[in-house]
Amino acid sequence: MSVYTSVSEAQLGDWLKNYSVGRLLECEPIKAGIENTNYFVTTTQGRFVLTLFERLPAEELPFYLDLMAHLARHGIPCPAPIANLANQFLGHLNGKPAALVTRLAGTSIEKPTRAHCEELGALLARMHLAARSFSAYLENPRGPKWWRFAAKEVAPFLDAPRRALLEKELAFQAEHRFPDLPRGPVHADLFRDNALFHEERISGVIDFYFAGVDTFLYDIAVCVNDWCLDSPANAKALLAAYHAVRPLNDLERDAWSATLRAAALRFWLSRLYDFHLPRPGMLVHAHDPEHFRKLLEARIAKPAPWSA
């Protein structure tokens, strides 16, 4: 359980007086995630999620919360931030920036079917179309600049073959930036555990705290690398469903293979960083970096063809 900042019911009940959400009935720590402290919160007026932001820069937080509010207004099933009595999404609790958002129904899917991937592809395209009218700007915080920083930090922990792979891929990606691809705010972390399903339909997309402006293709690649790893048929279904809503152009098709590699690199680096350089926490759940190293090597050895 990743809880860095404990919150008692008494503390939370007092904090909730700043909101029009009723009286606190229950709060439960969420046993997942490595970035923030999260609680399920139930009040007399509904069910919510409380997030205390542990290390995200304070100046970035309005982007994430305003983006969620924007997408929710446009019909995207994502958590809607709750404004406090001062009409602000962001507050402070126990010395940390904190936000309250609606809790969505549904459960994540461990083994997605073709139908699940089609649902995701269509939803992702609708989300990208809705995000185009969002005016705030924040460059992808885990983009190339962060890759270079993280690579220097984790290099001392790597053996020679892994360091060589990392250096070679960073050089490759520096030559394949594709500045003309369609861009906008993207989720950038839409793994299976960040999508909720109810009766075979997506009922929620959660955890926007790695969002930023990047290519829409990158967002698709992150999804395909997680949802469709062992199934070319599922990847084809996801891409076709996306393309039916927001048609992909020739530049995106040409950049597909390199973008899949970029998405694999990003998560290999972040898992290396969290594994070798963990910060103090309470039963922190750090993922094995080797999964994405192997995926990156596979993407390099056998470039994925465009299959929409």
N, C-alpha and C positions, 0 to 999 in steps of 0.2 A: 504493500500500500504506500503510495507516494504522498505522504502528508508531511510537509515541512513546517507548516504553521498550524498548530492546533487551535480549534475554536470550540468553546463550550456552548451548551445550549443557552446558558444565561447571557453570554456575550453576543451570540447570534440573535437572540430574542430582542435584546436592547438595540442592536444595529438595525434590525428590521423595522423598528419604529420610524425609520427614515423613509419607509416605503408604504404604499397602500396595498399591501398584499395579505393583510390579516395577521392573525396570531400564529406563532411558531408551534407546530405540532411535533415535528421530528426532524433531525438532521443526521445524515449517515455519510461517513467518508467513502469516497469512490476509490475502489481498489484497482486503479489503472492510471497510466500516464507517468511521465517523468519530468514534466516541465512546470506544472502548477499544482497547487493544492485545490482539490475539488470536493464538494459535498453535495449530496442530494438533500434538498430542503422541501419539506412539506408544511404548508400553512393552511389556515382555514379557508384560503381563497384559491389554492392551487398547488401545483408541483413545480419546483424550480431547481436550477443548478447554481450553486455558489462557487465562484472561482476566485482564489487569491493568487495574484500574479507574483511569482517568486523571483524571476530574473529577467523578464521582458522589460525593455526600456519603457519608462512611463510615457515618453512622447509617442511611442508606437501604439499604445493601447486604444486611443480613440479611433484609429484606422480600423482595427479589428471589430470593435463594437459597432461603429457606424456602418461598416460593410455588412455585418449580420443584419442590422436593422433595415438597411436598404434592400437586401435580398428578400427578407421576410415580407416587406411591403410589396415586393414584386411576385409574391406567390411561391417563392422557393422555400421548401420545408426545412428551415434552419432555425436554431434557437433565436428568439427575439429578446434583445436586452430590455430589462425593465428599468425605466427611469425612476429615480428617487423623488422625493418631494421638492427637491431643488431643480428638478427636470434634467438631471445628469445621469448618464449611464454608469459612470465610474465613481466609486466611493472608496473609502479606506476602512480596513478592519484589521485590528491587531498589528498595526504598523505596515500593512501591505495594501497596495491597490486591490480593489475587489469589485466584482460585478455579479449581478443576479440576472439570469436568463431563464426563459421558459424551458421546462423539461419536456422532451418529445417522447412519444410512445414508440415502441418497437424494439427490436433486437438486431444485433449485427449478425452477419452470415459468415460462417467459417469456410464453407465450400460453395462458392457461387456457381450457379448454373448459367446456361446461356441466357435464360430469361432475366436473371438478376443483372447480368452484364449489359443486356439491352436496356434495361431500366436505368442503370447507372449512366450509360452513354447518353441517353436522351436527357436525363436530368442535368448532367454536366454541361451539355450544350445550352440548355435553358439558363443555367446559372451563369455561363459566360456571356450570353446575350443580355441578361439582366444587369450584369456587372459593368457593362460598357458605359452605362449612364452614371456610374459612381465616380464622383469628381476627385475624391481624395487620392493621394499618391504615396505609396511606400514601396520602394524596390524590394523584390523578394529577399527577405532577410537571410535566407539560406542559399543564396545564389553564388555566382563565381567569386565575388569578393570574400564571402565567408569560407568557400572551399579552400582558398589559398591560406587563409588564417588557420583553419582547422588542420590542414595538411602539415603545416609547420609544427603545430602543437602535438600531433599524434605521431609524427615521423620517428621520434626516438623510441617508440614502443614497437615499431615494425621491423620485421626481418628484411633482408635485402630484396627478395622477390616482391614482397608487398610494397616496399618503398618504390621499387622500379615501376611496378604497375601504377601506383598512384601518380608518380611524376609523369609517366608517359600519357596517362589519361588527362591530367590537367593540361598538358601541352596540346593534346588533341582538341580538347574542349575550347581552349583559347583561340583556336583557328576555326571553330565552328559555332559562332555566336548567333547567326541568322537574325540580323537586326530588322529585317523587313517582314518577319512573321507577325500575324495578328497578335496583339498583346492586350492585356487588361488585368484587373484584379483576379487572382486565382486562389483556390484553396491551398494547393501545394502539398497536401498531406492527406489526401482522401483515400486512406487505406480502408480495408474491410471493416475495421473496428470503429471507423468514423462515419459509417453509414448505417442507418437503422431501417429495418424492413418490417412492414406489417401487412399480412395477407398478400405477400409477393410484390408489394409496391414499396418504393422508398418513402418512408414516413419522416425521415430526418437526416440531414447532413450536419455533423457536429464538429467541434474543435477547429475553429478558424484561426488559431493563434500562431500558425506559420504562414498565414496568407500574405500575399504581396503581389505586386505587379510583375508579371512575367509573360512568356508566350502561352497562349491557350494550349498549344501542343504539348508543352511541358506538363501541364496539369493532366492531360490525357495520358501521357507516358507514365507518370507516377501511378495512375490507376491501373494501367495495363500491366506494369511490373509487379503489382501486388495481386490484382484480381484474376489475371489471366495467364499467370506464369506457366502453368502446365497445360494450357489449352489454347492452341491457335484458333480453334473454332470460337471460343469465348471472346478472344481478342477481336476477331473479325466481326462478331455480333456487336460488341461495344462500339467499335469504330463506325460501323454502318448505321447504328442507331444515332450516334452523335452527328454523323454527316447528314442524316435526314433532317436534322433540326438546324444545324449550322454547317453548311457545306464547307469542307476543307479544300484549300486551294493547292495548286501544284507545288508551290514553295514549301508548304507544310508536308506534303508527301515526300519531297526530296530530303527534308530535314528529319524525317521520322526515326531512322536508325540512330543517328547521332543524339537525338533527344532522348531516346530510351537509355542510351549510355549515360547521358547527363543525369537523368533521374536515378539511375543505379549508383552513380558516383556520389551524388548528394547524400543518399541514405547510408552508403557504406561509411562515408566520412562522419556523419552525425552519430552513427552507432559506435564507431571507433572512439569518437570524442567522449561520449557518455560512458563507454566501457572503461576506458583508460584514465579518464579525468573526471570521475564522478564528484559531485559536490555533496556535502553532508546532508543526509536525509533519513527518512524513516522507512526502511525496507524498500529502497528504490528499485524499480523494475527496469533494468537495462537490457536491451535486446542484443543478441549475438551478432557481431559485425560480419561474421563469415558468410552469412546468407547473401548479403549484397555484394561481397567481394566475388563470390562464385557467380552471381548473376551478371555482374559487370564483365567478368571474363567470358561468360557465355555470350553476352551481347557483342563483345569484340570479335570473338571467334566465328560467330554466325550472325551476321547482321539480320535483323528482323525485316522481312519484306512488308511493304504497305499492303494491307489486306482488306481495306474497306470496299 
